[in-house]
């Protein structure tokens, strides 16, 4: 028993180390994409003075804390989302591992799918939070990836298409009625991708959860005077949270709700 626990703990340590490294890479990818830099063009650099960082300035989480969140050269603040992404990415990956290990039969393809989805959702969350934009190339890549994985995981095509039409159509209707004032085209594409990932009826649960998170967060921000009713909201961040919850536990949530209605 102790041996099994030790192996499990070691696995989570490895996942955590891989996760913080991945989080650092995702930070670099998001920033370089926005600044039109190739991801392969040199080492990481300070976003303010553009000085290339030494290896000891580029250790995930640790370097940020040691440098007290400031560039060693120009003393400008390092954006706080850097350490946030580096800390949250391993936690999400560990949750993904945990949710897949707590099933009767671990399916490597299902696990790989969930990891890929988690990574894409982190990218969408961070980019939309920072720049109020959902990258089309990420969404279409995610839609095709989801269709590929779910096809081999024996999801019915009817469920996937119904989910995509429902979620995509739901946002498209809002976009048409408001003429783009309520939501953007990125949200419409995101809804389509959600449907291909989650299928029907899990995508409905994801939408409900996303709106609940969005409402609670917005009301809290208004109550603390951090935003106003007219303030723009990066809704892709809430959709990302609702989607990752349902990627990991969507079927359980739907079963619980259906049982609650009986």
BELCOR-V192428 format. One record per pair of residues at least 24 apart in sequence whose ideal C-beta (glycine too) atoms are under 7 Angstrom apart, sorted by sequence separation. I is the first residue (numbers start at 1). J is the second residue. If there is no record, write none. Layout:
I,J
I,J
//
This chain:
49,73
167,191
168,192
214,238
46,71
49,74
61,86
93,118
167,192
213,238
48,74
60,86
61,87
92,118
46,73
49,76
167,194
168,195
46,74
48,76
164,192
167,195
210,238
213,241
116,145
166,195
210,239
213,242
92,122
165,195
164,195
210,241
47,79
163,195
164,196
210,242
89,122
163,196
209,242
166,200
160,195
163,198
207,242
24,60
113,149
160,196
163,199
167,203
206,242
209,245
23,60
85,122
163,200
166,203
170,207
206,243
209,246
162,200
21,60
160,199
20,60
109,149
113,153
159,199
163,203
167,207
206,246
20,61
85,126
159,200
205,246
109,152
110,153
109,153
155,199
202,246
206,250
81,126
194,239
205,250
190,236
197,243
146,193
187,235
198,246
202,250
205,253
81,130
143,192
147,196
150,199
187,236
190,239
194,243
202,251
205,254
139,189
143,193
146,196
186,236
197,247
139,190
142,193
146,197
134,186
183,235
198,250
202,254
133,186
134,187
136,189
143,196
201,254
139,193
27,82
134,189
134,190
27,85
26,85
27,86
23,85
24,86
23,86
26,89
20,86
23,89
22,89
23,90
20,89
19,89
20,90
19,90
16,90
19,93
15,90
19,94
15,93
16,94
15,94
117,197
12,94
15,97
30,123
26,122
30,126
26,123
30,127
34,131
26,126
132,232
132,234
134,236
129,234
128,234
128,236
129,237
128,237
124,236
125,237
125,240
124,240
121,240
121,243
121,244
118,244
117,247
114,247
114,248
99,248
99,249
92,244
96,248
95,248
//
